[in-house]
Amino acid sequence: MRDFLFAATDAVIADVSLSPVFAAPVHALPHTTELKQRLTALFGRLLDRAHAAGAADPGVTQADMVPLMCGVVYAANVHPAATAEDRAANARRYLVVLLERLRTRA
């Protein structure tokens, strides 16, 4: 799941037209509707596997995944770095924080 999230975030950072599509509350075009549904379904399958392996909090749902990804991308773009590569690196760093560093360690 981690690799998928990194790849998805990289794609959204690289193609500025994707972020508004994923963040939009309504679907404007049939093709984008289909793509968003496929992405959400893929997130769901990956999340189900992570739940089954005990690697993801059972309270995290499929519906949480696209908004979380959009939030990471927004955070990476709100203080734009000089290049798309810098923004992608920031997005990856934010993903790591989201995925790993907010947990309490025993």
Backbone torsions as a table, in degrees:
resi	resn	phi	psi	omega
1	MET	NA	-40.0	-179.6
2	ARG	-57.0	-48.0	-179.6
3	ASP	-61.7	-39.3	178.2
4	PHE	-63.3	-43.8	179.4
5	LEU	-63.2	-41.1	176.9
6	PHE	-62.3	-46.2	-178.8
7	ALA	-63.8	-43.1	179.8
8	ALA	-63.6	-43.4	179.1
9	THR	-65.2	-42.3	176.6
10	ASP	-57.7	-42.5	-178.8
11	ALA	-64.2	-42.8	-178.5
12	VAL	-69.4	-36.4	176.8
13	ILE	-66.7	-41.7	-176.4
14	ALA	-70.8	-33.7	-177.8
15	ASP	-115.4	98.3	-174.8
16	VAL	-62.5	-15.3	179.1
17	SER	-77.2	-16.1	-177.8
18	LEU	-76.2	-39.2	-175.0
19	SER	-56.7	-48.2	178.6
20	PRO	-63.8	-31.8	179.0
21	VAL	-65.6	-47.1	-178.9
22	PHE	-70.6	-32.0	-177.6
23	ALA	-82.7	-15.7	-176.5
24	ALA	-65.0	135.1	179.7
25	PRO	-74.7	-17.6	178.6
26	VAL	-126.0	158.5	-179.8
27	HIS	-96.4	123.3	-176.2
28	ALA	-87.0	-36.0	-174.8
29	LEU	-128.3	145.2	179.5
30	PRO	-57.2	-39.5	-178.3
31	HIS	-66.2	-42.5	178.6
32	THR	-68.7	-32.9	175.8
33	THR	-60.8	-46.8	179.3
34	GLU	-61.8	-44.3	-179.2
35	LEU	-64.3	-42.0	178.0
36	LYS	-64.7	-39.2	178.5
37	GLN	-65.7	-40.0	178.3
38	ARG	-65.3	-42.8	179.0
39	LEU	-63.4	-44.5	179.3
40	THR	-62.7	-40.4	177.7
41	ALA	-64.2	-40.7	178.3
42	LEU	-64.4	-44.9	174.8
43	PHE	-54.6	-43.5	-179.2
44	GLY	-61.4	-44.9	179.2
45	ARG	-64.3	-43.3	178.3
46	LEU	-64.6	-40.7	178.7
47	LEU	-66.0	-40.1	176.4
48	ASP	-58.4	-42.9	177.7
49	ARG	-63.7	-43.2	179.5
50	ALA	-64.4	-39.3	175.7
51	HIS	-62.1	-47.2	-178.7
52	ALA	-61.3	-33.5	180.0
53	ALA	-83.9	-4.3	-177.9
54	GLY	75.1	17.8	-176.5
55	ALA	-95.9	-6.3	-179.1
56	ALA	-133.0	145.0	177.2
57	ASP	-61.3	127.7	-179.2
58	PRO	-63.1	-16.2	178.1
59	GLY	-78.1	-13.8	177.8
60	VAL	-81.8	128.2	-175.4
61	THR	-112.5	167.1	176.3
62	GLN	-56.7	-39.2	-179.0
63	ALA	-66.0	-19.2	179.2
64	ASP	-77.9	-23.6	-166.2
65	MET	-67.7	-50.0	-179.0
66	VAL	-65.6	-44.5	176.6
67	PRO	-61.4	-36.1	177.3
68	LEU	-64.7	-43.7	178.0
69	MET	-62.1	-42.7	178.8
70	CYS	-62.1	-37.7	178.4
71	GLY	-64.0	-41.7	177.8
72	VAL	-63.4	-45.0	179.9
73	VAL	-64.1	-42.7	177.8
74	TYR	-59.4	-45.8	-179.6
75	ALA	-60.8	-39.1	179.6
76	ALA	-69.3	-29.4	-177.0
77	ASN	-94.9	-16.9	-174.9
78	VAL	-65.9	-31.9	173.8
79	HIS	-118.5	74.3	-170.4
80	PRO	-57.8	132.1	174.5
81	ALA	-80.4	177.0	-175.1
82	ALA	-65.4	-32.5	-174.3
83	THR	-133.2	164.3	175.0
84	ALA	-61.8	-34.9	178.7
85	GLU	-63.4	-39.9	177.8
86	ASP	-65.0	-42.2	178.4
87	ARG	-64.7	-39.3	177.8
88	ALA	-64.0	-40.7	178.3
89	ALA	-63.9	-41.1	176.6
90	ASN	-63.3	-42.7	179.4
91	ALA	-61.6	-42.3	178.2
92	ARG	-63.6	-40.6	178.4
93	ARG	-63.5	-42.3	178.1
94	TYR	-64.9	-37.5	176.1
95	LEU	-62.2	-42.7	178.2
96	VAL	-60.4	-43.5	177.2
97	VAL	-59.7	-47.6	-179.1
98	LEU	-61.7	-43.6	-174.8
99	LEU	-80.1	-31.0	-169.7
100	GLU	-124.8	-43.3	-165.1
101	ARG	-88.1	-7.6	177.3
102	LEU	-87.2	-6.0	178.3
103	ARG	-77.3	147.2	171.7
104	THR	-82.1	132.1	179.3
105	ARG	-101.9	136.8	179.2
106	ALA	-79.2	NA	NA
